[in-house]
Amino acid sequence: MKLGFIIPNFPNERRVALLPEDIGTFSNDIVVENGFGQTMGIGDEEYEAKGCTVADRQTIYATCEAIFSLKLIQPSDYDYIRKGQIIVGWTHPYGSGKPFMTDQAIPKELVVVDLDNIKSKIFYKDQVVPIDWLEPNFVCGNSIMAGKASTHHALMSFGLMPTTSTKVAVLAAGNVSQGAFTAIAKLGADARMFYRKTLHEFKENIESFDVIINGIEVDKTCDHILTLADQKRMKKNCLVIDAAADAGNAIEGTHATKVSNPIYEKDNVFYYVVDNSPTVYYRNSSKIISKAFSKHVYHQDVQIYLDMIAQHSKRGD
C-alpha cells in the first residue's frame, strides 16, 4: 500500500517527520510531497535516491491509501480527503482534533490513527482500538524536547532570564516535566519538582512562585490540576507554562496559543500554551521523530490498521 507524507500546514510547524537517513526496509511504498524536507535543507532527490516517489499534495491524497501528517490536517485540505482513507499522525481525537473527527472522520468513515506517545489508538466510526504493538514512550525524546522547548520559548517570549532568586515550580515527573526541569535548572533558577502526592504542598505556597510549569495532561473527566481559584492566588506577573499543552483541562480556563503569539495575559497572570513547542527546535525534534517513527511505525504495512479494525468488529469489543 502507499503511505503518503504531506507537509503539515499546521501554523508555524517546521518539523520533518521522515528523514532520508532513516528510510530502510518499509512495508509501504513511500510518497513524499514536493519540498517535504525543505526546512531541513533536504532536496527531493535525496528521497528519490532512497526509493521514494515525490508528488504534489493533491496527487498524494488521490493515490495513497494512507496519509501521514505530523500535526492536524487543516481545513484547506478537507476537500482532498477521500472516503475510507487512513489518516496517521498526532490527530488528538479527544482534544484539538475533535472538530476534524466531527467534520471529516465520521462523515467520510476515515480510519484515524492517533500516535499518542503513551496510548496510541485507532478511531473508526464508533470503534476505538488500542494499538498494543506500539510500546508506551516510543517517542519519549519528543516529549522531553517539548518540556525544554516550552520552557526556553516561554521565558524568551516573556523577556525573563531566571536567576537564583526566581522561584519555579515544575508539576509532575513525566517526560515533559523532566525536560522542563532540566532546562530551567540549567538556567540557574530556584526550581522544585512537585509530584501528584505533593501538589498540596505546592498549592499551599502557590503565591510564592514566579514561574509555574505544568507537565500533567488530564482526561476531560478528571479534576483540573490548577483551578480558577488556585490561579487567583498566584503572584502578580506569574508566568504559567503549560508544557503539556493541555489547554483548558490541566489548568482550568486556558486556551491554546501559537508559536507566533505564544503568551496571553489574564488577571495579571501570563499563560503559555503552545501545542507544538518542539517545532521551535525543529532540527533536533525532526531527528528524534524520524528515528522513532521509522523504527516503530513506518515499517508496518498500513494494512495492519484495517486488519485490527476488522478483528475488533468480529470480536464485538
LUMTORFI-585397 format. One record per residue: residue in one letter; x, y, z of N, C-alpha, C in turn. Coordinates in steps of 0.02 Angstrom, whole numbers, plus 50000, padded with zeros to 5 digits. Last residue first. Layout:
BEGIN
AXYZXYZXYZ;...
***
This chain:
BEGIN
D492024969151020492274972851078491934979551085;G491714959550925491174963350955491374967051017;R492584952550849492524950550919491944953950953;K492424959450731492244952450733492144950050804;S492964971850762492244971350745492004964250751;H494294968250779493934971350834493184970750823;Q494624963950652494644959250707494244961850767;A494484976150582494074970350563494054965250620;I495464983750644494774985950648494304980050633;M496604976750606496444977350678495714979450687;D496594978450468496514971750496496314972050570;L496844992050459496204989450434496064982550464;Y498124992150510497604996050544496914993650522;I498864984450421498774981950489498214985750525;Q499074991550307498514986750306498364984250377;V500254998050320499655001450345499034997050343;D501584988650379501114989450323500484992650350;Q502844996550474502244992450473501824993850411;H503805006150470503984999550443503374994950437;Y503305017250537503325017250464503465010350433;V503405013850681502775015050644502845013850569;H504665011750741504065008950772503435009350729;K505695017250661505795010850696505135007650717;S505135029150618505375024350568505445017350599;F504875035650739504315033550697504535028450644;A506215037850784505735033950824505165031350781;K506785045650679507095039350700506595034950738;S505895056550671506025052250613506305045550634;I505975062350801505355059550774505485054650718;I507335066450809507035062050860506415058450832;K507455074850699507875068850704507585063850753;S506535084850733506445080950672506845074450675;S507125090650847506505086750853506375082350792;N508235097450795508315092150844507715087550845;R507535106150708508085101950683508205096150731;Y506595113250784506375108350735506925103850708;Y506325120250906506965116850893506845111250842;V505015123750887505505129050899506215126450886;T504315112150886504495114750821504975120750828;P503965109351017504595106650992504795109250923;S502645115751031503255119251050503905116051025;N501305114850993501825111450953502505114650967;D500445121951074500325114851066500795111451017;V500725133551202500875131851132500845124251123;V500345141751311500025135351299500115133351226;Y500685152551439500995149851378500705142851368;Y500065166851524499995159751507500315158051440;F500155177151667500315176151597500345168651581;V499085187051768499465180851761499565179651686;N498205197651774498905198651797499315192251800;D497055192751710497045194251782497755194451812;K497965186151582497295186251610497355187351686;E498865186351430498805188551500498075188551522;Y499765174751326499235179551339499175180851414;I501005169551211500815171251279500225175951281;P501375167251075501345161751123501055163251192;N501235169150926500945173350979500825168951040;S501885159550851501935166550830501665171450881;V501505147550911502205149650914502275157150898;K499915149950994500335147950938501045150650946;T498875142551124499205148151091499655145451036;A497325136951196497945135651159498215142151128;H496745142851356496635141151285497315140651250;T496105139251523496625141351475496425139551403;G495185134651617495055140951584495575143051532;E496265125351722495585127451706495575134351671;I497445115051671497385121751701496715124651678;A497085102951612497515102951671497455109651708;N496105109551517496005103451556496425103451619;G496425120651441495775120451473495655114451517;A497665112251351497255118251358496575116951388;D498955105951376498305102751390497785108251402;A500325107051357499855110051309499165106951315;A501325103751439500915098151414500415100451363;A501775115851477502195112151431501835106051404;D501165129651515500855123051509501235119151456;I501795140851621501985137451559501655130551558;V501435155951687501215148951688501365145851620;L502175168451776502155165351710501985158051718;C501505181751872501735174851870501685172251798;N501015194351892501515193451838501835186451839;K500665191252062500585195752005501165194751957;K500495174152112500845180552116500715184752054;M498885166252129499565166752103499845173752108;R497585165252165498065165952220498785166852195;K496895162552052496785169152083497285170552139;Q497195149352030497535154351989497445161452017;D496345142752116497065142252126497425147952090;A495135145752054495265148252121496015148052137;L495245138551937495215145851933495365149052001;T496425125251973495765127951962495805135551955;L497535114251912497505121051938496815123951922;I497065101851874497635102151918497665109051951;H495325097651871495875101851848496455101551899;D494775080551872494795087251901495385091051872;C494275071451723494645072351786494615079551810;T493725070851600493285068951656493625069951724;K494725073651513494215078751522493755077251581;D496295068751583495695067151545495165072451561;V497785078951583497245075351616496675073851567;E499505080451593498935080451548498385076251580;I500785089951666500245084951676499705085851624;G501725099351677501875093851631501355088351635;N501845116751700501435110751706501645105551654;I502725128151793502755124151732502345117751742;I502755144351848502455137751861502425134051794;V503705157051920503565153151860503285146451881;D503685162252047503715166951991503535163551925;F502785157752194503155155852134503105161052079;S502005160552303502715162152309503105160852244;E500715156152296500825163252285501565165252287;I500745142752331500685144452261500855151852248;N500855135052445501335140552436501315143452365;E499885125652437499925129352500500375135452493;K500195119752317499615124252320499615128452384;F501315111952352501375117252302500805122252310;E500715103152439501245107452464501345113452417;H499865096452354499565100452408500085105252438;L500695089052274500385095052246500075099552300;T501245077252310501485083252346501195089652318;K500725067652229500645066752301500855072952341;R501135071952103500415072152120500305071652196;Y502605081952136502265076152110501535076452130;F503625095452091503085093052133502735087252098;M505265101652092504775097452058504265094952108;R505925117952094505735112052131505205108252092;A507245129852068506695125752042506565119652087;D507885143952049507735140052110507125135852095;A508865144151896508285145851937508245141452000;G509875141451804510045144151870509475145851915;L509705135051688509705142351684509815145651752;K509605122051725510235124151693510275131751686;A508285121951769508825121151818509495123551789;I507565122651651507525128251698508095127951750;A507905110351586508015116851554508035122551605;T507525100551678508215100851655508365107751626;F506155103351686506575104151745507305104751725;A505735100051556505655106951581506115108151640;G506015086351552506335090951505506315098051529;Q505165082151654505885081051660506265085651613;S503925085351599504165088851659504915088051669;V503885076151493503835083351480504125087351539;N503985063651560504485065751511504485073351500;G503435066651733503475063051669503995065851623;A503155072151854503825069351845503885065451780;A502325087551911502355080651887503075078551873;L502735104351889502235099651911502275093051874;V503885115051955503765110651898503315105051921;A504065131552004503755125152021503645121251957;V505325143152047504965139551994504685133052021;K505905159052085505625152852112505175149552060;T507355167252064506745165652027506475158952051;S508585168952118508015171352158507345170052124;T509485165252024509415160952083508835163052128;T508545169451877509135169951920509015165351979;P507965168751705507925166951776508595167951812;M507525180951601508095176551612508115174951687;L506095185251512506365183651578506955178951574;G505215188051408505755192751423506075191551491;F504285179851358504075183751417504605188951436;S505005173451263504425177351241504185181951296;M505925166751344506155171751296505585176351274;L505055158251414505465163151450505705168651404;A504505150551309504075154651352504485160051387;H505635144151256505245148751214504805153351256;H506085136251366506515141251334506115146551296;T504915128451392505245132451444505655138051413;S504665122051271504155126351302504465131051352;A505855114651255505685119951208505165124751237;K505805105551365506365110251357506165116151313;G504605098751340504725102151403505265107351399;A504835093751212504275098351223504355102151288;M505885084951235506015091051197505455096151206;I505155075051297505675078551335505835085151301;S504395071351187504065073951247504555077751291;N505365066451102504995072351081504625075551140;G505795055151172506255060751160505905067051139;C504785045851167504845049851228505305055851218;V504135037451077504445043651053504515048551112;F503675026951152504085025351094504415031551063;N502915026651268503525030751267503975029251207;P502295009951250502255016751278502925020151277;E502405001351092502575001851162502515009051187;L501234995250990501645001250998501785002151073;W500374984750995501064983250974501514989350976;D499114989451026499504986351079500214984651059;I498175001551000498724998850960499224995751009;P496424999951033497115001251058497634998051012;V495115006750946495525000750951496225002450975;V493515011450946494165013950970494585007750985;Q492115014450839492605009950869493235013650891;D491195021050766491105021350839491605016850875;K492305025250643491585025450659491515025950735;Y493815022750715493445021450653492705020750671;F495405025450775494715027550780494375026450713;I496685017750866496375018550801495645020450812;K497985024050976497345020850962497135022050889;S499255024251102499055025151032498425021151018;K499695030351240499155025751221498915027151150;I500915037951236500775033151289500255028051268;N500985045951123501595042951148501475037651200;D499795043350993499945045951060500545042251088;L499405043150853500035040550879500235043950945;D497925038350793498205043450837498825040650872;V497215035950644497725032850687498055038350728;V495675033850577496105038950607496565035550658;V494895030650438495255026750489495785031450517;L493335038450396494065038150395494325033650451;E492025041250352492215034550377492975033550372;K491595053750326491965050350273492205043350293;P490975057650448490595057550385490935053550329;I492105055650540491485051950546491085051950480;A493155064250489493255057150504492605053150505;Q492595077650467492895073550415492885066050431;D491945084050575491855086550507492075081750452;T492315076550690491615078150676491495079850603;M493705076050682493325069850687492595071050668;F494005089650680494175085450622493775079050623;P493585093450809493235096050750493375092050687;K494575086050886493865084350888493465087150829;G495895089050898495675085850836494935084150834;S496125093751025496115098650970495875095750904;G495435079651089495625086451106495555091151047;Y495165067151047494785069451104494925076751122;P496065065250938495335064950928494915067650985;H497475068650895497135071150955496365071050949;T498405065650795497735067950775497315070550833;W499845063750739499605066150804498935069550792;G499515050650619499895056250646499665057850717;V498575045850475499045043950528499415050150553;I497145040150401497495046350420497915044750481;I496535031550266496865030750330497265037150344;Q494915033850188495635034650189495905033750261;G493535033550175493875027450195494635027950200;K493475046050051493105041750096493505035350110;R494875057450044494405052750013494065048350066;I495285074450050495235068150087494695063750058;Y495185086649986495625081449957495525074649988;D494445094950064494145092750001494555087249968;Y495325097950171494745093550181494455090850116;D496355106850169496465100350137495845095850138;S495965117650242496135118850172496245112350134;P495855113050376495255113250332495415114350258;Q497325102550410496935108750414496355108850364;I497795089150509497635091350441497165097350447;L498875090550648498195090350622498145092850550;K500555084450613500055088050652499385087850616;L501065074950519501305075150588500805078650634;S500185064750418500285071850432500475072350505;F500055052350300500385054250363500465061750365;I498785042750230499105049450231499415050550300;A498495028450130498605031450196498985037950189;E498325026149996497825023550042497875026750111;C498585038549872498845034849930498275032449976;T498025046349771498305039849754498535035649813;A497545058649817497155054949767497395047849757;Y498505063749902497845062149929497455057649882;I499515065249805499615060849862498935058849892;T498975074849721499095068149695499185063149752;Q498995086049804498355083449781498435076249755;R500405088049822499955086649878499305083349855;D501485079749702501155085649732500635083349782;A502845068249741502235070349705501955076549738;V504085056149732503935063049750503345065349708;T504405040249802504115044049747503965051049773;C505935033049865505285036249874505055039449808;G507215027849859506665023849832505975026849841;K508205036149895508035030949944507435026849921;A508225045349796508795040849800508675035049849;E507095052649830507065048249771507635043249772;Y507615059949935507085055049948507035050149890;E508515067649867508775063449920508255058149940;E507755075149781508165069849752508445065149805;D507195085149859506775079549838507185073649813;G508375090049989508065090549923507655084349907;I508415097650145508425091150111508045091750045;G508385107750239508865108250185508935101750146;M507355107050325507985104050348508525104250294;T506345112350253506545115950314507195113250343;Q506175102650148506495109150135506715112850198;G505645090050134506195091050180506515097850178;F504615091650036504465088950103505015090450153;G504575095949906504845100449956504755098050027;N503155086449865503675090849840503915095549895;E502825073149981502625079249946503235083149922;V503185055949953503265062149992503075068149949;V502765039349974502685045049929502735051349972;I503265022749986503275029350017503235034749964;D502445007750004502755012149954502705019249982;N502774998750157502355002750113502775006150059;S503724992650235503244988250200502804992050151;F505444997550227504754998950246504284994550205;T506964996950266506514992150237505804993350263;G507255014150280507545007450273507065002850237;I507645030250317507235026050272507595019450261;D508425038950386508065033850425507635029150381;E508935048150298509405043950334509075038350373;P507825055750255508115050550212508565045650249;L506595057850383507225059950352507515054250311;L505025062650424505395057050395506005059850359;A504495074350476504365068050511504735061950483;V505095089550513505075084750457505045077850488;R504385104750579504715098250587504605093750526;R503715116450577504295115950533504635109050537;E502235125750599502545119150605503105118350554;N501475137350595502165137750619502525131050626;P499925128850591500285135250600500975134550630;F499975114950482499805117450549500215123750561;N500255108350370500115115450363499825118350427;P501525096350344500985098750388500885106350379;I501705089050191501995094150233501445096850278;I501315071450187501195078350167501545083150216;F501665055750130501865060750180501745067750154;G500755040950103500955047450079501105052250135;L500955024650071500915029150128501195035950105;K500145011849983500515018149979500395022450041;M500424994050000500005000050000500445006250000;
***
